[in-house]
Amino acid sequence: MKGFMKKDLAMIKSNFKLIGILIVVYAIMGLMGKMDISFILPFMNVMIMISSFSYDSYNKWDAYSISLPNGRKNSVKSKYIATILMVIITAIITIILSFVISYINTKTINYEEILISMLGTVFGTLLVLTFMYPIIYKFGVEKARIGIFLLVFGIVIIGSLLFNYLDLSNIIKSLSFLENYLVIILIIVTIIMVYLSYKISEKIFSKKEF
């Protein structure tokens, strides 16, 4: 298991220069008020983790990993652990940058607003990644790109139709009592969806032929 983790973390480490450049660019744009710094998180994680699958595919890693003891399970498990670590690290970096930019621009720091915003961003990032991984394990990274695009496009279309043709105000009002439990709900839902995605990916990969 340690070897699998080292491989994924080494791949992430190889992207540190790119990560640094993106952080600087986003930080400058945040200081100029042209972009919310929290967008670093989903963009960076999705890009880097997809590249990790491309790296594995290019180097025929999956075909090699299944020859190792518990190779299939450990390969999937290490990918998810690396993803969670990556999300945590970038979340911490983004929170610190948000505090600094907020103080420079306004001389105040709205801790609660920034932390809640980051929690929502972490949830959204993991939501995208947990949808992506089973698709990638099933069809491979290249074919999965098309599927992911269609999935995101479909979600956008459905969301637009719901907002345009349904009166959601009553639904939102009826769910307003959940506002006080938003943080707990997001954490629980995040844990559940990551676990389900992991089990689905593990099952798909356990039956995949190379």
Summary of the structure (lengths in Angstrom):
residues: 210
radius of gyration: 19.1
end to end distance: 20.8
largest distance: 57.6
contacts: 580
relative contact order: 0.12
helix: 87%
strand: 0%
